[in-house]
Amino acid sequence: MSLFGLQWASPLVLLLLPLLVFPWLTRNQEKTVVWSKFVPVDPISRLIGITFKLLASLAIASLVFALAQPYIPEKTVERIAAGAEIIMLVDRSRSMDDAFAIKGQLLMASVGKSDSKRRVAQKYLLEFVDKRPDDRFGFVLFSDKAVDILPLTYNKETVRATVNANALGKGLSETNITKALMKAAEMYDGQPYRGSRIVMLVSDGGRELSNEAMQNIKAVYERENLSLYWLYMRSVTGMTLDEKSGDNRRWKATPERKLHTFFKSIDIPYHAFEIESVKTFSKAIDTIDKQQYQTLIVEEIVPREDKIGPFLLLAMLAMLILLIAQVYTAWGVRVAHS
């Protein structure tokens, strides 16, 4: 029920509002006067009497309104902020359980340890979420399948819980990058365009794409006006994404480099970061954070707000004035009789 722009949790209580006429039904004791002219006209006393009755009615009405439990319902408001809409596309393959290592170093088993790629990714993704209060985040996890774990949301606690859950358990052996890239882009499908849209790919490898897959990915990423960041977590070989002079033929044909070349061919903003240590991961996150602060329309959920307090305060003030008046009247009568 809506009344005075408020919703009421117990609207039936408002049926008690007629009680506010009770102060006006009271009558003073009648006295027989020989001549009415003997009764002086006292407009100030009459005004005071009317005021006290109004205060009594106000107190009753305020208490009834408070018992009806008024509130402003939850609502969604839009405001202009700076930020982006970001889908975190995180690789959950078994290789992400390995430690960071570069060429010439021995790869050490570190499943579940703090130096594994997925643990490091978890740490810096959480920091990234914390420093961007106005961003809208989504989360896609992929290995042999891609699962949209979390749709786009402003709820940072939910995002943090999802990132933490990604670091649990062991990874799977297969990686399907095609399904992952398509799933991330489809998260924006049907969403109103609010500002900068980003897919943040966190992976330590790539897969060769068919011509059909490349055409589909290119079409949807250009249609949705997406930006793509690849945080490439290098493996023990230390192979870079961009070809260098002296690279052997086997390295030139690696899936990671082919995927990198394909990303550059799409008509969208694309940037790859080669992550080989926690330091380079931190720098990559900081770079993305600085680049992606564009005007963004943010939807904020304003929680339900109870409005019982103002009515209780009004009733208390009215009754306090009436109490003071009664105490003063009793004191005056006592002084007059003494």
RODO-2510 file (C-alpha; in nm, 4 decimals, decimal comma):
residues 338
     n   res          X          Y          Z
     1     m     0,0000     0,0000     0,0000
     2     s     0,1282     0,3472    -0,0894
     3     l     0,0442     0,6611     0,1107
     4     f     0,2326     0,9929     0,1306
     5     g     0,4917     0,8425    -0,1043
     6     l     0,5654     0,5630     0,1448
     7     q     0,4958     0,1912     0,1534
     8     w     0,3345     0,0431     0,4650
     9     a     0,4186    -0,3008     0,6001
    10     s     0,1024    -0,3172     0,8186
    11     p    -0,1523    -0,0976     0,6411
    12     l    -0,4508    -0,2336     0,8412
    13     v    -0,3209    -0,0457     1,1462
    14     l    -0,4112     0,2781     0,9656
    15     l    -0,7757     0,1938     1,0357
    16     l    -0,7075     0,3224     1,3899
    17     l    -0,6603     0,6778     1,2633
    18     p    -1,0165     0,7844     1,3658
    19     l    -0,8890     0,7654     1,7254
    20     l    -0,7294     1,1063     1,6738
    21     v    -1,0723     1,2720     1,7213
    22     f    -1,0923     1,1562     2,0873
    23     p    -0,9181     1,4669     2,2302
    24     w    -1,1923     1,6798     2,0698
    25     l    -1,4753     1,4823     2,2298
    26     t    -1,3765     1,5641     2,5884
    27     r    -1,5799     1,8333     2,7620
    28     n    -1,5099     2,0397     3,0690
    29     q    -1,7479     2,0217     3,3660
    30     e    -2,0481     2,2481     3,2983
    31     k    -2,1291     2,5168     3,5526
    32     t    -2,4501     2,7173     3,5922
    33     v    -2,3809     3,0878     3,5729
    34     v    -2,6399     3,3480     3,6725
    35     w    -2,5344     3,5851     3,3999
    36     s    -2,3112     3,4895     3,1080
    37     k    -2,1490     3,8291     3,1165
    38     f    -1,9831     3,7238     3,4382
    39     v    -1,7699     3,4767     3,2353
    40     p    -1,4724     3,6635     3,0936
    41     v    -1,3687     3,6109     2,7350
    42     d    -1,0162     3,4601     2,7346
    43     p    -0,8974     3,3993     2,3738
    44     i    -0,5473     3,3018     2,4895
    45     s    -0,6808     3,0179     2,7054
    46     r    -0,9037     2,9041     2,4203
    47     l    -0,6032     2,9029     2,1829
    48     i    -0,3970     2,7056     2,4330
    49     g    -0,6797     2,4518     2,4724
    50     i    -0,7071     2,4036     2,0958
    51     t    -0,3279     2,3689     2,0716
    52     f    -0,3232     2,0945     2,3357
    53     k    -0,5989     1,9048     2,1534
    54     l    -0,4056     1,9328     1,8278
    55     l    -0,0936     1,8008     2,0004
    56     a    -0,2879     1,5071     2,1439
    57     s    -0,4319     1,4239     1,8003
    58     l    -0,0847     1,4566     1,6479
    59     a     0,0596     1,2139     1,9038
    60     i    -0,2131     0,9558     1,8372
    61     a    -0,1774     0,9867     1,4590
    62     s     0,2027     0,9598     1,4782
    63     l     0,1842     0,6443     1,6905
    64     v    -0,0643     0,4867     1,4490
    65     f     0,1613     0,5682     1,1521
    66     a     0,4623     0,4232     1,3360
    67     l     0,2734     0,1005     1,4135
    68     a     0,1875     0,0711     1,0415
    69     q     0,5660     0,0469     0,9734
    70     p     0,6252     0,2939     0,6900
    71     y     0,9269     0,2456     0,4611
    72     i     1,0782     0,3497     0,1303
    73     p     1,1152     0,0343    -0,0828
    74     e     1,4400    -0,0810    -0,2416
    75     k     1,5053     0,0906    -0,5733
    76     t     1,7656     0,1099    -0,8465
    77     v     1,9131     0,4466    -0,9380
    78     e     2,1555     0,5404    -1,2137
    79     r     2,4549     0,7689    -1,1723
    80     i     2,7516     0,8722    -1,3829
    81     a     3,0871     0,7308    -1,2741
    82     a     3,4244     0,6362    -1,4207
    83     g     3,5071     0,2721    -1,4800
    84     a     3,4195    -0,0211    -1,7052
    85     e     3,2252    -0,3436    -1,7394
    86     i     3,4699    -0,6316    -1,7107
    87     i     3,4373    -1,0046    -1,7765
    88     m     3,7187    -1,1965    -1,6090
    89     l     3,7861    -1,4974    -1,8316
    90     v     4,0069    -1,7255    -1,6238
    91     d     4,1827    -2,0433    -1,7373
    92     r     4,1285    -2,3362    -1,5005
    93     s     4,3378    -2,5927    -1,6857
    94     r     4,5875    -2,8117    -1,5009
    95     s     4,8860    -2,6073    -1,6179
    96     m     4,7604    -2,3117    -1,4115
    97     d     4,8532    -2,5149    -1,1015
    98     d     5,2226    -2,4879    -1,1976
    99     a     5,4567    -2,2269    -1,0573
   100     f     5,5816    -1,9254    -1,2473
   101     a     5,9000    -2,0128    -1,4315
   102     i     6,1083    -1,8666    -1,7103
   103     k     6,3520    -2,0165    -1,9544
   104     g     6,6416    -2,1943    -1,7889
   105     q     6,4618    -2,2625    -1,4627
   106     l     6,3298    -2,5947    -1,3457
   107     l     5,9501    -2,6241    -1,3267
   108     m     5,8525    -2,7186    -0,9738
   109     a     5,5249    -2,8852    -0,8792
   110     s     5,3211    -2,6400    -0,6722
   111     v     4,9598    -2,7512    -0,6856
   112     g     4,7640    -2,5472    -0,4335
   113     k     5,0708    -2,3526    -0,3180
   114     s     5,0928    -1,9751    -0,2982
   115     d     5,3317    -1,9495    -0,5965
   116     s     5,1089    -2,1359    -0,8440
   117     k     4,9756    -1,9355    -1,1365
   118     r     4,6124    -1,9609    -1,0276
   119     r     4,6959    -1,8526    -0,6695
   120     v     4,8873    -1,5505    -0,7942
   121     a     4,6061    -1,4705    -1,0367
   122     q     4,3567    -1,4913    -0,7503
   123     k     4,5557    -1,2458    -0,5381
   124     y     4,5918    -0,9781    -0,8037
   125     l     4,2414    -1,0140    -0,9424
   126     l     4,1078    -0,9499    -0,5906
   127     e     4,3236    -0,6382    -0,5641
   128     f     4,1981    -0,5259    -0,9036
   129     v     3,8350    -0,5677    -0,7932
   130     d     3,8965    -0,3782    -0,4685
   131     k     4,0493    -0,0731    -0,6374
   132     r     3,7598    -0,0323    -0,8856
   133     p     3,4452     0,0436    -0,6815
   134     d     3,2249     0,1498    -0,9741
   135     d     3,3023    -0,1355    -1,2142
   136     r     3,0556    -0,4062    -1,3082
   137     f     3,2169    -0,7508    -1,3056
   138     g     3,1341    -1,0891    -1,4528
   139     f     3,3270    -1,4142    -1,4289
   140     v     3,3758    -1,6994    -1,6765
   141     l     3,5752    -2,0101    -1,5871
   142     f     3,7009    -2,2379    -1,8619
   143     s     3,8937    -2,5569    -1,9275
   144     d     3,7387    -2,8065    -2,1685
   145     k     3,4105    -2,6164    -2,1195
   146     a     3,3313    -2,2530    -2,0476
   147     v     3,0972    -2,1751    -1,7575
   148     d     2,9542    -1,8308    -1,6877
   149     i     2,9938    -1,8519    -1,3104
   150     l     2,8829    -1,4955    -1,2395
   151     p     2,6768    -1,2616    -1,4600
   152     l     2,7626    -0,8931    -1,4679
   153     t     2,7077    -0,7452    -1,1227
   154     y     2,8033    -0,4486    -0,9035
   155     n     2,8085    -0,6667    -0,5901
   156     k     3,1771    -0,6712    -0,4961
   157     e     3,1345    -0,9303    -0,2205
   158     t     2,9895    -1,1746    -0,4729
   159     v     3,2727    -1,1031    -0,7153
   160     r     3,5346    -1,1580    -0,4454
   161     a     3,3737    -1,4864    -0,3394
   162     t     3,3741    -1,6063    -0,7012
   163     v     3,7417    -1,5197    -0,7519
   164     n     3,8304    -1,6997    -0,4282
   165     a     3,6316    -2,0079    -0,5289
   166     n     3,8262    -2,0262    -0,8554
   167     a     4,1462    -2,0938    -0,6596
   168     l     4,0093    -2,4081    -0,4940
   169     g     4,0775    -2,7662    -0,6083
   170     k     4,2779    -2,8866    -0,9077
   171     g     4,2533    -2,7947    -1,2718
   172     l     4,1432    -3,0079    -1,5659
   173     s     4,3613    -3,1274    -1,8496
   174     e     4,1814    -2,9759    -2,1506
   175     t     4,1429    -2,6142    -2,2656
   176     n     3,8782    -2,4919    -2,5083
   177     i     3,9625    -2,1295    -2,5800
   178     t     3,6970    -2,0959    -2,8512
   179     k     3,4055    -2,1671    -2,6182
   180     a     3,5643    -1,9450    -2,3540
   181     l     3,5992    -1,6408    -2,5788
   182     m     3,2477    -1,6802    -2,7140
   183     k     3,0968    -1,7285    -2,3676
   184     a     3,2669    -1,4122    -2,2385
   185     a     3,1356    -1,2032    -2,5296
   186     e     2,7855    -1,3479    -2,4977
   187     m     2,7712    -1,2192    -2,1400
   188     y     2,7142    -0,8734    -2,2928
   189     d     2,4439    -0,9922    -2,5297
   190     g     2,1178    -0,8080    -2,4638
   191     q     2,2809    -0,5752    -2,2095
   192     p     2,2328    -0,1989    -2,2558
   193     y     2,5573    -0,0274    -2,3490
   194     r     2,6725     0,1686    -2,0428
   195     g     3,0390     0,2339    -2,1211
   196     s     3,3711     0,0590    -2,1744
   197     r     3,3387    -0,3208    -2,2147
   198     i     3,6345    -0,5455    -2,1410
   199     v     3,7186    -0,9142    -2,1623
   200     m     4,0202    -0,9914    -1,9418
   201     l     4,1675    -1,3273    -2,0439
   202     v     4,3945    -1,4859    -1,7809
   203     s     4,5589    -1,7934    -1,9319
   204     d     4,8945    -1,9614    -1,9743
   205     g     4,8335    -2,1074    -2,3186
   206     g     4,6303    -2,1031    -2,6358
   207     r     4,4709    -2,3319    -2,8881
   208     e     4,4533    -2,3185    -3,2642
   209     l     4,1194    -2,1905    -3,3873
   210     s     3,9288    -2,3086    -3,6901
   211     n     3,8413    -2,0560    -3,9596
   212     e     3,4764    -2,0745    -3,8580
   213     a     3,5641    -2,0096    -3,4911
   214     m     3,7792    -1,7106    -3,5828
   215     q     3,5007    -1,5612    -3,7948
   216     n     3,2445    -1,6067    -3,5167
   217     i     3,4734    -1,4590    -3,2501
   218     k     3,5681    -1,1652    -3,4710
   219     a     3,2030    -1,0907    -3,5514
   220     v     3,0758    -1,0974    -3,1924
   221     y     3,3677    -0,9008    -3,0438
   222     e     3,3344    -0,6265    -3,3024
   223     r     2,9549    -0,6216    -3,2686
   224     e     2,9652    -0,5869    -2,8904
   225     n     3,2395    -0,3213    -2,9107
   226     l     3,4695    -0,5079    -2,6708
   227     s     3,8258    -0,4480    -2,5585
   228     l     4,0439    -0,7542    -2,5031
   229     y     4,3301    -0,7921    -2,2576
   230     w     4,5325    -1,1125    -2,2449
   231     l     4,7350    -1,1753    -1,9311
   232     y     4,9543    -1,4490    -2,0752
   233     m     5,1173    -1,6385    -1,7897
   234     r     5,4299    -1,7765    -1,9520
   235     s     5,5376    -2,1342    -1,8975
   236     v     5,8808    -2,2858    -1,8391
   237     t     5,9869    -2,2454    -2,2018
   238     g     5,9856    -1,8708    -2,1644
   239     m     5,8417    -1,8315    -2,5153
   240     t     5,7231    -1,4812    -2,5972
   241     l     5,4052    -1,4035    -2,7918
   242     d     5,5747    -1,1774    -3,0452
   243     e     5,8226    -1,3440    -3,2793
   244     k     6,1870    -1,2616    -3,2370
   245     s     6,4810    -1,3048    -3,4707
   246     g     6,6423    -1,6447    -3,4211
   247     d     6,3220    -1,8189    -3,3127
   248     n     6,3144    -2,1736    -3,4418
   249     r     6,0389    -2,2955    -3,6710
   250     r     5,8631    -2,4898    -3,3954
   251     w     5,8140    -2,1800    -3,1817
   252     k     5,6824    -1,9777    -3,4746
   253     a     5,3969    -2,2251    -3,5194
   254     t     5,2876    -2,2424    -3,1533
   255     p     4,9140    -2,2026    -3,0770
   256     e     4,9841    -1,9119    -2,8401
   257     r     5,1474    -1,7061    -3,1132
   258     k     4,8763    -1,7903    -3,3634
   259     l     4,6125    -1,6865    -3,1112
   260     h     4,8011    -1,3637    -3,0408
   261     t     4,8215    -1,2883    -3,4122
   262     f     4,4494    -1,3529    -3,4501
   263     f     4,3646    -1,1183    -3,1622
   264     k     4,5651    -0,8416    -3,3261
   265     s     4,3727    -0,8928    -3,6505
   266     i     4,0357    -0,8197    -3,4853
   267     d     3,9188    -0,4605    -3,5204
   268     i     3,8980    -0,4026    -3,1434
   269     p     4,1372    -0,2606    -2,8795
   270     y     4,3729    -0,5438    -2,7801
   271     h     4,6690    -0,5605    -2,5466
   272     a     4,8708    -0,8638    -2,4361
   273     f     5,0764    -0,8758    -2,1175
   274     e     5,3423    -1,1442    -2,0834
   275     i     5,3317    -1,2505    -1,7189
   276     e     5,6393    -1,4319    -1,5931
   277     s     5,6419    -1,3246    -1,2260
   278     v     5,4233    -1,1693    -0,9602
   279     k     5,5883    -0,8352    -1,0377
   280     t     5,4874    -0,8379    -1,4044
   281     f     5,1359    -0,9498    -1,3079
   282     s     5,1096    -0,6545    -1,0704
   283     k     5,2287    -0,4131    -1,3401
   284     a     4,9791    -0,5532    -1,5911
   285     i     4,6899    -0,5092    -1,3473
   286     d     4,8008    -0,1523    -1,2714
   287     t     4,8233    -0,0698    -1,6424
   288     i     4,4708    -0,1970    -1,7100
   289     d     4,3445    -0,0082    -1,4065
   290     k     4,4899     0,3207    -1,5344
   291     q     4,3709     0,2741    -1,8930
   292     q     4,0115     0,1765    -1,8246
   293     y     3,8556     0,4731    -1,6498
   294     q     3,5961     0,5958    -1,8960
   295     t     3,2551     0,7477    -1,8329
   296     l     3,0200     0,4738    -1,7166
   297     i     2,6514     0,4678    -1,6250
   298     v     2,6379     0,2859    -1,2925
   299     e     2,3242     0,1245    -1,1539
   300     e     2,3126     0,1427    -0,7760
   301     i     2,0662    -0,0474    -0,5587
   302     v     1,9405     0,1720    -0,2753
   303     p     1,8267    -0,0599     0,0057
   304     r     1,4909    -0,0394     0,1801
   305     e     1,4765     0,2471     0,4303
   306     d     1,2468     0,2344     0,7346
   307     k     1,0668     0,5595     0,8213
   308     i     0,9289     0,4671     1,1656
   309     g     1,1772     0,6903     1,3494
   310     p     1,0409     1,0322     1,2405
   311     f     0,6859     0,9390     1,3464
   312     l     0,8024     0,8143     1,6863
   313     l     1,0038     1,1326     1,7361
   314     l     0,7036     1,3488     1,6466
   315     a     0,4804     1,1571     1,8885
   316     m     0,7410     1,1854     2,1645
   317     l     0,7731     1,5639     2,1216
   318     a     0,3966     1,6134     2,1244
   319     m     0,3540     1,4021     2,4393
   320     l     0,6461     1,5783     2,6075
   321     i     0,4797     1,9171     2,5574
   322     l     0,1504     1,7802     2,6914
   323     l     0,3305     1,6318     2,9927
   324     i     0,4994     1,9628     3,0715
   325     a     0,1617     2,1373     3,0450
   326     q     0,0004     1,8891     3,2866
   327     v     0,2864     1,9246     3,5368
   328     y     0,2650     2,3046     3,5150
   329     t    -0,1148     2,2944     3,5654
   330     a    -0,0805     2,0684     3,8718
   331     w     0,1845     2,2961     4,0139
   332     g    -0,0310     2,6045     3,9567
   333     v    -0,3327     2,4477     4,1304
   334     r    -0,1155     2,3457     4,4237
   335     v     0,0242     2,6985     4,4575
   336     a    -0,3243     2,8513     4,4320
   337     h    -0,4600     2,6306     4,7136
   338     s    -0,1620     2,6988     4,9337
***
